[in-house]
Amino acid sequence: MTMPSRFVGSLWAAALLFSARAEERSWTEPQPPKIPARVFSITAFGALGDGKTMNTEAFRAAIQACAKAGGGRVVVPAGTFVTGPIELASHMALVLEKGAVIQAADRFSDFGLPDPLPLVQSEIDPLKKKIRPLISGSKLEDVAILGEGTIDGAGAVWWAKSDKAAERTATPSGKPLYVPRPHLVVLRDCARVHVQGVTLRNSPMFHFVPGRCHDVLVEDVTIHSPADSPNTDGIDPANCRDVVIRRCTIDTGDDNIALKAGSGGGFSTENVLVSDCKFLHGHGVSIGSETQTGVRHFLVERCAFENTVTALRIKSDRTRGGVVEDVTYRDITMKNVGTAISIFLFYDDKKTALAPDVKPVTADTPIIRNIHYLNISCEGTTRKAGEIIGLPECPVSDVTLEHVRITGAVGGFTQQDVKNLRFIDVDAQTTPASGGKAAL
C-alpha cells in the first residue's frame, strides 16, 4: 500500500526497544597498520612527473626495494606520474605529497587487453579475467595509501567502451561492442588497511574495492567522477569486517558506498561504520545487490545526501540469498534526492514487483530484518518518499522509522510485503501535484 501524503505514526513500545539497542552498540576502531619510517622516493628509481613518461617500472622498483627492506613509505612527490598497474606490498604506505598525481595510462593494452581490440564481442568477453586494477594488493598486512595527492584512473576512454555506451553505438555487424573495465584500487585478503586524505577520481569502474579484508579505515578521502559515468562506485567493501569510513566526500555516477557480500567472497560483511560523510551525485549508500553471505551490524550516522538518485538503499532479489540484519541509519540529512529510503527485493526483475507470485523459500531467498531509521530529515525527492518492497514468501521484517521528516516528495511511501513495520513520529509530505500516490 501507499502511505498518505501526510502520515504521523503512533508510539510503539517494541520500536523504542529496537531504537535503544541501536543506540547502545559501540564501534571499535580498526587496528592501524604498522609502517616503518624508511622512505623510498619514486624519483630515486627513475620516475619522471612530466605527465608523459611511463613510470610503471620505476613504481615497481621502488615498491620492491621497500618490501625487501622490510617495509616503509614509498613517496610520490609533486608532479604527474603516468603509470600502468602497480602492486603494493606489506608494511608499506604509498604516500602522495601535495600536488602529486598518479595518472593511469590511457591505453587498454596497459591493463591486460590486446591492441588492437577484437572486433567480435565473443572474443572480448573472456578478456575480463585479464583486466588489472591500477593499484592492487593481495594477502598483505599493514598497507596504507596516504597524503594530499590524487590517483586518476583516466576513465573517459573506458566509459566510451562501457556496456551502457555500447547500447547507443552502432557497429558494422549491427551489434554494439563493449570492453570490460578495471577498478582503480583493489585490495584482497588484506589486514590493517588505512586510506587517508587522498583524492580518487575518474575510475574506469569502481574506485576503491577492499575484498575479504579486515580492520579497514578510510578517512578524509575525496572521490569524484562525472554524474553520468557508468558504474563508478565510490567505496565497495566486499566480504569485509571491522570497517570504518568517515569524513569522506563522494560524488560519483553510481553507488557512493555499497556493501557487498557475494558468494565468492566466503565471508559475511559485518561491523561497518560510515560516519560524517557527504554524498553528492550517485546512488547513495547501498547494501547489495550481492547479499549471499550476509550483511550485519552496519551503522550510517551523521551523513548528508544531496542530488543522489537514492539515499539509504538495500537491494537484493530472489537469487541472491543471505541475511541482512542489524542495520541502523541515524542523524541523516537529505536534499533533492530521488528516493529517500529504499528496501527493494526485485533488483533483477523490477517489473515482477508490480504483481509478484509467491515462490518457495530456498537458500537463495534473501532475509531482511531489524532495520532502523532514526532522526532522518529530507527536503525534496524527485521520485518518492520511500519504498519497502519485500518478497511475498519472505517479507521484510522488523523495520522502525523514528523521528523521520520528509517534505516535498513527488510520491508517497510504498509498502509491500513487510511485517512489524513501526512508525514513531514520522511525517512524510508529498507535493500537491502528486496527491500522495507513488508508483513502483
C-alpha positions as CSV (number, residue, x, y, z in Angstrom):
1,M,0.0,0.0,0.0
2,T,1.0,3.6,-0.3
3,M,1.2,5.9,2.7
4,P,-0.9,9.0,2.5
5,S,0.6,12.4,1.6
6,R,0.8,13.2,5.3
7,F,1.4,10.4,7.9
8,V,2.2,10.7,11.6
9,G,2.9,7.3,13.2
10,S,2.0,6.1,16.7
11,L,4.3,5.3,19.5
12,W,5.2,1.6,19.8
13,A,7.0,0.2,22.9
14,A,8.7,-2.5,20.9
15,A,10.0,0.1,18.4
16,L,11.5,2.0,21.3
17,L,13.3,-1.1,22.4
18,F,14.8,-1.5,18.9
19,S,15.9,2.1,18.9
20,A,17.6,1.8,22.3
21,R,19.5,-1.3,21.2
22,A,20.7,0.6,18.1
23,E,22.0,3.5,20.2
24,E,23.8,1.2,22.6
25,R,26.0,-0.5,20.0
26,S,29.6,0.6,20.2
27,W,32.1,0.5,17.4
28,T,35.7,-0.5,17.7
29,E,38.4,1.5,15.9
30,P,40.1,-0.7,13.3
31,Q,43.7,-1.8,14.2
32,P,46.1,0.7,12.4
33,P,48.8,-0.6,10.1
34,K,52.4,-0.6,11.4
35,I,54.6,1.1,8.8
36,P,58.3,1.5,9.2
37,A,59.8,5.0,8.9
38,R,62.0,4.2,5.9
39,V,61.4,6.4,2.9
40,F,61.7,5.4,-0.8
41,S,61.0,8.3,-3.3
42,I,60.0,7.0,-6.7
43,T,62.2,9.7,-8.3
44,A,65.2,7.9,-6.9
45,F,64.2,5.0,-9.1
46,G,63.9,7.0,-12.3
47,A,60.3,8.3,-12.1
48,L,59.5,11.5,-14.0
49,G,56.5,13.6,-13.2
50,D,56.2,15.2,-16.6
51,G,52.7,13.8,-17.4
52,K,54.2,11.9,-20.4
53,T,56.8,9.4,-19.3
54,M,55.6,5.9,-18.4
55,N,56.7,5.2,-14.8
56,T,55.4,1.7,-14.2
57,E,58.9,0.2,-13.8
58,A,60.0,3.0,-11.5
59,F,57.0,2.4,-9.2
60,R,57.7,-1.3,-9.2
61,A,61.3,-0.9,-8.4
62,A,60.6,1.5,-5.5
63,I,58.0,-0.9,-4.1
64,Q,60.3,-3.9,-4.4
65,A,63.1,-2.1,-2.6
66,C,60.6,-1.1,0.1
67,A,59.4,-4.7,0.5
68,K,63.0,-6.1,0.5
69,A,63.9,-3.7,3.3
70,G,61.0,-4.8,5.4
71,G,58.6,-2.0,4.6
72,G,58.4,1.7,4.6
73,R,56.9,4.7,2.8
74,V,57.0,4.9,-1.0
75,V,56.7,8.6,-1.7
76,V,55.3,10.3,-4.8
77,P,56.3,14.0,-4.9
78,A,54.5,16.8,-6.8
79,G,54.1,16.1,-10.5
80,T,52.0,13.9,-12.8
81,F,53.3,10.4,-12.9
82,V,51.8,8.2,-15.7
83,T,51.8,4.5,-14.9
84,G,50.3,1.2,-15.7
85,P,49.1,-1.3,-13.0
86,I,51.3,-1.5,-9.8
87,E,51.1,-3.8,-6.8
88,L,51.6,-2.8,-3.2
89,A,53.5,-4.7,-0.6
90,S,53.0,-5.5,3.1
91,H,54.2,-3.0,5.7
92,M,54.1,-0.2,3.1
93,A,52.5,3.2,2.8
94,L,52.0,4.7,-0.7
95,V,52.3,8.4,0.1
96,L,51.2,11.1,-2.3
97,E,52.5,14.5,-1.4
98,K,50.6,17.7,-2.2
99,G,50.5,18.2,-5.9
100,A,51.3,14.6,-6.7
101,V,49.1,12.8,-9.3
102,I,49.3,9.1,-10.1
103,Q,47.9,9.1,-13.6
104,A,46.6,5.9,-15.2
105,A,47.9,5.3,-18.7
106,D,45.1,5.7,-21.3
107,R,45.9,2.6,-23.4
108,F,43.7,-0.5,-23.0
109,S,46.8,-2.6,-23.6
110,D,48.4,-1.4,-20.4
111,F,45.6,-3.1,-18.4
112,G,45.6,-6.5,-19.9
113,L,43.7,-6.0,-23.2
114,P,45.2,-6.7,-26.6
115,D,46.0,-3.9,-29.0
116,P,44.1,-3.6,-31.3
117,L,40.9,-4.8,-29.6
118,P,39.0,-7.7,-31.1
119,L,36.1,-6.8,-33.3
120,V,33.8,-9.5,-32.0
121,Q,32.1,-9.5,-28.6
122,S,32.6,-13.2,-28.1
123,E,36.4,-12.6,-28.2
124,I,36.3,-9.6,-25.9
125,D,34.2,-11.2,-23.1
126,P,36.9,-13.7,-21.9
127,L,39.4,-10.8,-21.5
128,K,37.6,-9.7,-18.3
129,K,39.8,-12.1,-16.3
130,K,42.9,-10.4,-17.7
131,I,41.9,-6.9,-16.6
132,R,44.1,-5.4,-13.8
133,P,43.4,-2.5,-11.5
134,L,45.6,0.5,-11.5
135,I,46.7,-0.2,-7.9
136,S,46.3,-3.6,-6.2
137,G,47.4,-5.7,-3.4
138,S,46.7,-9.3,-2.3
139,K,47.3,-11.1,1.0
140,L,49.0,-8.1,2.5
141,E,49.4,-6.9,6.1
142,D,49.8,-3.3,7.2
143,V,49.2,-1.3,4.0
144,A,48.2,2.3,3.5
145,I,47.6,5.0,0.9
146,L,48.1,8.4,2.4
147,G,48.6,12.1,1.5
148,E,47.2,15.1,-0.2
149,G,47.7,13.9,-3.8
150,T,45.4,12.3,-6.4
151,I,45.0,9.0,-8.1
152,D,43.4,9.4,-11.5
153,G,42.0,6.4,-13.5
154,A,41.7,8.1,-16.9
155,G,38.2,6.7,-17.1
156,A,36.8,8.6,-20.1
157,V,38.3,6.2,-22.6
158,W,36.8,3.2,-20.8
159,W,33.4,4.8,-20.2
160,A,33.1,5.3,-24.0
161,K,33.5,1.5,-24.4
162,S,31.2,0.5,-21.5
163,D,28.1,-1.7,-22.0
164,K,25.9,1.4,-21.4
165,A,27.7,3.3,-24.1
166,A,27.6,0.3,-26.4
167,E,23.8,0.3,-26.2
168,R,23.9,3.7,-28.0
169,T,26.6,2.8,-30.5
170,A,26.2,1.1,-33.9
171,T,28.7,-1.3,-35.4
172,P,29.1,-2.8,-38.9
173,S,27.5,-6.0,-37.6
174,G,24.7,-4.1,-36.1
175,K,25.6,-5.3,-32.6
176,P,27.4,-2.8,-30.2
177,L,30.7,-3.8,-28.7
178,Y,31.9,-3.1,-25.2
179,V,35.0,-3.9,-23.2
180,P,35.4,-4.9,-19.5
181,R,36.8,-2.2,-17.3
182,P,39.3,-2.1,-14.5
183,H,38.8,-0.8,-11.0
184,L,41.1,1.9,-9.6
185,V,42.3,0.4,-6.3
186,V,41.6,-3.2,-5.3
187,L,42.9,-4.9,-2.1
188,R,42.1,-8.6,-1.5
189,D,42.6,-10.6,1.7
190,C,44.4,-7.8,3.5
191,A,44.7,-7.0,7.2
192,R,45.0,-3.5,8.6
193,V,44.3,-1.1,5.8
194,H,44.4,2.7,6.0
195,V,43.4,5.1,3.2
196,Q,43.6,8.8,4.3
197,G,43.5,12.2,2.7
198,V,43.9,11.3,-1.0
199,T,41.6,12.1,-3.9
200,L,40.4,9.2,-6.1
201,R,38.9,10.3,-9.4
202,N,37.8,9.1,-12.8
203,S,38.0,5.4,-12.3
204,P,37.0,3.3,-15.3
205,M,34.7,1.4,-12.9
206,F,34.6,1.1,-9.0
207,H,37.1,3.4,-7.3
208,F,38.1,1.5,-4.1
209,V,37.3,-2.2,-3.5
210,P,38.5,-3.9,-0.4
211,G,37.6,-7.5,-0.7
212,R,37.8,-10.1,2.2
213,C,39.8,-7.5,4.3
214,H,39.6,-6.7,7.9
215,D,40.5,-3.7,10.0
216,V,39.9,-1.1,7.2
217,L,39.9,2.6,7.9
218,V,39.1,5.1,5.2
219,E,39.0,8.8,6.3
220,D,39.1,12.3,4.8
221,V,39.1,10.9,1.3
222,T,37.5,12.6,-1.8
223,I,36.1,10.5,-4.6
224,H,34.9,12.1,-7.8
225,S,33.7,11.1,-11.2
226,P,31.1,12.6,-13.5
227,A,27.5,12.0,-12.5
228,D,26.8,10.2,-15.8
229,S,30.0,8.0,-15.6
230,P,28.8,4.3,-15.6
231,N,29.3,2.0,-12.6
232,T,31.8,4.4,-10.9
233,D,31.0,3.3,-7.3
234,G,33.0,5.1,-4.7
235,I,33.8,2.6,-1.9
236,D,32.6,-1.1,-2.1
237,P,33.6,-3.2,0.9
238,A,33.0,-6.8,-0.1
239,N,33.0,-9.6,2.4
240,C,34.9,-7.4,4.9
241,R,34.7,-6.9,8.6
242,D,35.6,-4.1,11.0
243,V,35.5,-1.2,8.5
244,V,35.2,2.5,9.3
245,I,34.6,5.1,6.6
246,R,34.4,8.7,7.9
247,R,34.6,12.3,6.8
248,C,34.7,11.4,3.1
249,T,33.1,13.3,0.2
250,I,31.9,11.1,-2.6
251,D,30.4,12.4,-5.9
252,T,30.1,9.6,-8.5
253,G,28.0,8.0,-11.2
254,D,26.8,5.0,-9.2
255,D,26.7,3.8,-5.6
256,N,28.6,6.2,-3.3
257,I,29.2,3.3,-1.0
258,A,28.0,-0.2,-1.5
259,L,28.4,-3.1,1.0
260,K,28.6,-6.4,-0.9
261,A,28.5,-9.9,0.3
262,G,28.9,-12.1,-2.8
263,S,29.1,-15.9,-2.6
264,G,32.6,-15.9,-4.0
265,G,33.9,-14.0,-1.0
266,G,33.1,-16.7,1.5
267,F,32.6,-14.3,4.5
268,S,29.8,-12.0,5.6
269,T,30.3,-8.3,5.6
270,E,29.9,-7.1,9.2
271,N,30.8,-4.4,11.7
272,V,30.9,-1.5,9.3
273,L,30.5,2.2,10.3
274,V,30.0,5.1,7.9
275,S,30.0,8.5,9.6
276,D,30.2,12.2,8.9
277,C,30.3,11.8,5.1
278,K,28.9,13.9,2.3
279,F,27.4,12.3,-0.7
280,L,26.6,14.3,-3.9
281,H,25.7,12.8,-7.2
282,G,25.5,9.0,-7.1
283,H,23.2,6.3,-5.9
284,G,23.6,6.8,-2.2
285,V,24.7,4.3,0.5
286,S,23.7,0.8,-0.5
287,I,23.7,-2.8,0.7
288,G,23.8,-5.2,-2.1
289,S,22.8,-6.3,-4.6
290,E,25.2,-9.1,-3.7
291,T,23.9,-10.3,-0.3
292,Q,24.6,-14.1,-0.5
293,T,26.9,-14.3,2.6
294,G,25.0,-11.7,4.6
295,V,25.5,-8.2,5.9
296,R,25.1,-7.4,9.6
297,H,26.0,-4.7,12.2
298,F,26.0,-1.7,9.8
299,L,25.7,1.8,11.1
300,V,25.4,5.0,9.0
301,E,25.3,8.2,11.0
302,R,25.7,12.0,10.6
303,C,25.8,11.9,6.8
304,A,24.4,14.3,4.2
305,F,23.0,13.4,0.8
306,E,22.4,15.9,-2.0
307,N,21.3,15.2,-5.5
308,T,21.7,11.4,-5.2
309,V,19.4,9.0,-7.1
310,T,18.7,7.2,-3.8
311,A,20.0,7.8,-0.3
312,L,19.6,4.9,2.0
313,R,19.2,1.7,0.0
314,I,19.0,-2.1,0.5
315,K,18.8,-4.1,-2.8
316,S,18.7,-7.8,-3.4
317,D,16.5,-10.4,-5.3
318,R,15.3,-13.9,-5.1
319,T,18.6,-15.3,-6.5
320,R,20.9,-13.5,-4.0
321,G,20.1,-15.0,-0.6
322,G,21.8,-14.1,2.6
323,V,20.6,-12.3,5.8
324,V,20.8,-8.5,6.1
325,E,20.2,-7.5,9.7
326,D,21.0,-5.1,12.5
327,V,21.3,-2.0,10.2
328,T,20.9,1.5,11.6
329,Y,20.7,4.8,9.9
330,R,20.6,7.8,12.2
331,D,21.1,11.6,12.1
332,I,20.9,11.8,8.3
333,T,20.0,14.9,6.2
334,M,19.0,14.8,2.6
335,K,18.2,17.3,-0.1
336,N,16.8,16.8,-3.6
337,V,17.3,13.0,-3.7
338,G,15.4,10.6,-5.9
339,T,14.1,8.3,-3.2
340,A,15.0,8.9,0.4
341,I,14.6,5.3,1.8
342,S,14.5,2.2,-0.3
343,I,14.4,-1.6,0.5
344,F,13.7,-3.3,-2.8
345,L,14.0,-7.1,-3.3
346,F,13.3,-7.3,-7.0
347,Y,16.6,-5.9,-8.2
348,D,17.0,-8.1,-11.3
349,D,13.3,-8.2,-12.2
350,K,11.7,-4.9,-11.3
351,K,8.5,-5.5,-13.3
352,T,7.7,-8.6,-11.2
353,A,7.4,-6.3,-8.1
354,L,4.2,-4.9,-9.5
355,A,2.4,-8.3,-9.2
356,P,4.6,-10.9,-7.6
357,D,3.8,-14.5,-7.3
358,V,4.6,-16.4,-4.1
359,K,7.7,-18.6,-4.6
360,P,9.1,-21.3,-2.4
361,V,11.6,-20.2,0.2
362,T,15.0,-21.5,-0.6
363,A,18.7,-20.9,0.3
364,D,18.6,-18.2,-2.4
365,T,15.8,-16.2,-0.6
366,P,17.2,-13.1,1.0
367,I,16.1,-12.3,4.6
368,I,16.0,-8.6,5.5
369,R,15.2,-7.8,9.2
370,N,15.9,-5.4,12.1
371,I,16.4,-2.2,10.1
372,H,16.2,1.1,11.9
373,Y,15.9,4.7,10.6
374,L,16.4,7.3,13.4
375,N,16.3,11.1,13.0
376,I,16.1,11.4,9.2
377,S,15.4,14.7,7.5
378,C,14.8,15.1,3.8
379,E,13.9,18.2,1.8
380,G,12.5,17.2,-1.6
381,T,12.5,13.9,-3.6
382,T,12.2,13.6,-7.3
383,R,10.7,10.1,-7.2
384,K,9.1,9.2,-3.9
385,A,9.5,9.5,-0.2
386,G,10.4,5.9,0.2
387,E,9.6,2.2,-0.5
388,I,9.8,-1.1,1.3
389,I,9.2,-3.8,-1.2
390,G,9.7,-7.3,0.3
391,L,9.0,-10.8,-1.1
392,P,5.6,-12.3,-0.5
393,E,7.2,-15.6,0.6
394,C,9.7,-13.8,2.9
395,P,8.6,-10.3,3.9
396,V,11.0,-7.6,5.1
397,S,10.5,-7.7,8.9
398,D,11.0,-5.5,12.0
399,V,11.6,-2.1,10.4
400,T,11.4,1.0,12.5
401,L,11.2,4.6,11.3
402,E,11.5,7.1,14.2
403,H,11.7,10.9,14.0
404,V,11.6,10.9,10.2
405,R,10.7,14.1,8.3
406,I,10.3,14.1,4.5
407,T,9.0,17.2,2.8
408,G,8.3,18.0,-0.9
409,A,8.3,14.3,-2.0
410,V,6.9,13.7,-5.5
411,G,5.5,10.4,-4.4
412,G,4.4,8.8,-1.1
413,F,5.8,5.9,0.8
414,T,5.2,2.5,-0.8
415,Q,4.9,-0.6,1.5
416,Q,4.5,-4.1,0.2
417,D,5.2,-7.5,1.9
418,V,6.6,-6.1,5.1
419,K,5.7,-7.1,8.7
420,N,6.3,-5.4,12.0
421,L,6.7,-2.1,10.4
422,R,6.7,0.6,13.0
423,F,6.3,4.4,12.6
424,I,7.2,6.7,15.5
425,D,6.8,10.4,14.8
426,V,7.0,10.1,11.1
427,D,5.9,12.9,8.8
428,A,6.1,12.4,5.0
429,Q,4.6,15.1,2.9
430,T,4.2,14.9,-0.8
431,T,3.8,17.8,-3.3
432,P,0.2,18.8,-4.1
433,A,0.5,17.5,-7.7
434,S,1.5,14.0,-6.6
435,G,-1.6,13.6,-4.4
436,G,0.3,11.2,-2.2
437,K,0.4,8.5,-4.8
438,A,3.7,6.6,-5.5
439,A,4.3,4.2,-8.4
440,L,6.7,1.3,-8.1
